[in-house]
Every structure is written in C-alpha cells, then in structure tokens.
Amino acid sequence: MLNWLLTKMADPLMDDAMEKMLTTKYAENPFVLLTAMEKLTPAAVIEAGMRAETGKELERPLGSPLNLDPWERVLLNPKQLFQLPAEDLNSIDTQTVIGPRAGRPLNLKIPVMITGMSYGASVSLPFKIALAKGASLVGTATNTGESAVTAEERQAAKYLIGQYNRGGWLNSSEQLEQLDAIEVQFGQAAWGGGVTET
C-alpha cells in the first residue's frame, strides 16, 4: 500500500521535472546546474571569489590547474587543414627582422630564438656555450637570461640578446654594448614555485 501511495505521489512530480528538463531553454533549465558543477570545481569558485574580492590576479606558484591527457596536448591549427602548404619550399623565406626601424636591426634566419636562461642560477657555462653555438649554426639568437655577458658565450654566439633585468647583472653600459639586442625584463615566467614582485 505504501509503495503504491509513494509511486502515485512521485510519478506526477517526476513527469513534471522531466518535462521541464526536456522542454525549457538551456539558460533557465534546471539541468544547467549539472553542467555548471562539471566545470566549476570548488577551487575554481574560491579562486574566482579571491580575484573578485582583491581585484588582483592570483599568484599561483604551482602552475595551471589544468591536467591535460596526452591527446589534449596535441594542439592543431585548423588553418593547416584547409590551406595547403606551399608547393615550392625554396620560395619560403623565414628571415625575421627584430627592430626594423632601429639603427641596428637584428636579422635572423629563422623566427625561433633561444630563450633566456641565466648562467649560474639556471644552467652551466658549457650549456650556455652549446646553446650559443647551436643558435649560430642555424642563424638565430640566444639570450643571456638574468645574468651578465660571459666572454665565452659572446664569442660563441653570432647574435646575443641580453636581458636588462631587475638583478642588476646586465645593466652597465659596458655589458650592454656587447649585445646585438636588449630585452627588458618586465616579468618572470616559470621559476620553480617562486613568487616574486616584479
């Protein structure tokens, strides 16, 4: 008897809920709560609240919270699916000019450069020399990172970009005159969990 009574009471409620879920526009549909719960984790809600209250970006020392599976790491440019590459590879010019209006523009053979990695704090001197030699072989530049210009790196690099940095290791005119280009450091990228003020 109790089963029959509960079924009779629940049946119209379930029918009404299902009808609303299947016919109501998505923005007003109760099902939107399930979609929101899939996307908005407790951490995302708390971090959004922190940004809203302070009006500042978060300094998250451990990187992005996104965990991509191996297939999601393969990022494709859909333009390449619809625009075929050039038939004549010899006609492709990859030369890149940095500072075309500068007194001494930096002319590179390819639009790829070695990023700034500082000697001592990040990598060893033999590693810096190897990077400089490799960059020179392909006609591109290497970068000092947050360190001074070493004679060995300058000798090995055809093009050397120096980082005018907050530490003061490459801020003198004698050091800057040895460079082919100057990068002004406005911020810090990946840095092993460290959070600093820029």
N, C-alpha and C positions, 0 to 999 in steps of 0.2 A: 504494500500500500504506500509506504514511504517513498520507494523508488518511483512509483507511478506519479506521485504528487510532485516530487523533485523534477522529474522529466517534464511534466506539464508546465511547471513554472520556468524551467531553464530554457525550454525549447523556443518560446517566443523571444526571449532575451538574446539567445544565440542567433536566431534568424535575423533579428533587428541589427545586431552587431555585424554580422556577415554582409547584410545588405548595405550598411553604411560603408564598410571597408571596401566593397567591390564597386560602389557607385559614386562615392564622394570624391571630389577633386583632390589631388595629392596633397596640396598645401593644407587643406582642412581635414584630411583623412587621419583617423587615429593610428593607422599603420605607420605614419611618418615617425612616430616615437621609436619604433624598432629600427628604422633606418638611421635615425639620429644616434641611438645607442651603439650601433655598429661603428659609427665614425667618431663620435665624441667620447673618448675614454675619460675616466676621472682625471688623469694627468692633463689632458687637453683642456678640460673645463677649468681646472685650477690655474694652469698657465695662462689661459685667456683672461681669467679674473685678475691675476697678478699684473699682466700688461695693462688691463683696463684701469686698475687702481693707481698704478705708478705712472702710467703714460710713457714707460720706457721699454726698450727691448729687453728680453731676457738674456743673461749671460750664462748659457748652458755649457758647462765645461766638458761634458761627455759626448758632444756631437748630436747629430739628428736622432730623434726617437724612431725614425722610420727603419724598419727591418725589411729589406728587400730580399726576396728569394732570388736564386741565381738567374732565372729568366727575366725578372723585372729589372735586373741590372743591365740587360742588353737594351739600350735605348736607340731607337732607329729614327732617322729623319725621313718622314714620309715623302718629302720633296724628291728624294732619290728614287722613289718607286715610280714617279710619273715623268721625271725629266731625265732622260738618258745622259750618261756622261759623254764627254767629247770623244769623237772618233779618233782624232789626231792628238795623241798625248804629247807630241813635241810642241804643239802650239800653246800648251798651258804654261803660263808664267806665274810662278809662286813668289816672285820677288815682292818683298814688303818694305815700305819706307816708313820709318818712325820719325815723326817731326819733319814732314816735307817742307815746311816753311822755316825751319831752323837754319842757323848759319852752317851747321854741320849735321845734316840729317843722317840717320842710321839706316843704311841699306843692307837688308838681309836677303839671303837667297830663298828662305822658307819662312812662313808665318808662325813658326814654333820656336820658342826660346826656352832655355834652361831657367827654371825659377830660382828665386833667391834662397840659398841655404848657407848659413854662416859657417865660416871656418872656425873650428874650435868648439862652438856650442852645439852645432848640428852634425857637421861632417869633418873628416880629416883633410889635411893638406893634399895627400896623394889623390884622394877622391875629388877634391876641387880641381886639381890639375887635369885629371882624367876627363872630367866634365868639360873643362875649357878646351881640351884637345878635340874631344868629340864634337863640340859645338863648332869649332873652327873648321873641321873636316866637312861639315855639311853647310857651312856658310851662315851660321846663326850666332846669337849672342848667349853668353852666360851671365849670371848675376852674382854679385858678391854676397848678397843677403845682409844681415845685420853684423857685418864685420869690416875690418879695414881691407884695403887692397894689399895683397901679398905680391912680392916681386915674381914669384913662381907662377901664380895664376895670371898675372898681367902678361907675362912672357908667353904663356901657353894659349891665351885667348886672343883670337883675331878681333872679336868685338866683346867688350866688357861693359856691362851695366852695373853701376854702383848704387847702393841703397842709402840715400840720405836718411839716417834713422834717428830714433829717439835716444839711443845709447851714446851717441857722440863719437862712434868709432870711425865714421867716414864723413866727417863734417868740415874738415880743414880744406883750404884751397889747394894745398899740395896734393892731397889724396884725390880730390875731385878732378884736378887737371889730368890725371892719368886715365880717366874714363872716356868711353865713347858715348855714353848716355847716362843720365841720372834719373833714378826712380825715387820719388819722395814717398816715404812710408807714412800713410795715413792710418793704417790699422794693422792688425795681426791676424793671420789665418790660423790654421791648425797649430796648436802648441801644447801637445801632451797634457791637456787638462788644466793648463794655467789660465787664469783670468786676470787680465791687467787693465789698467786705464790707458787709453790712447789719447 
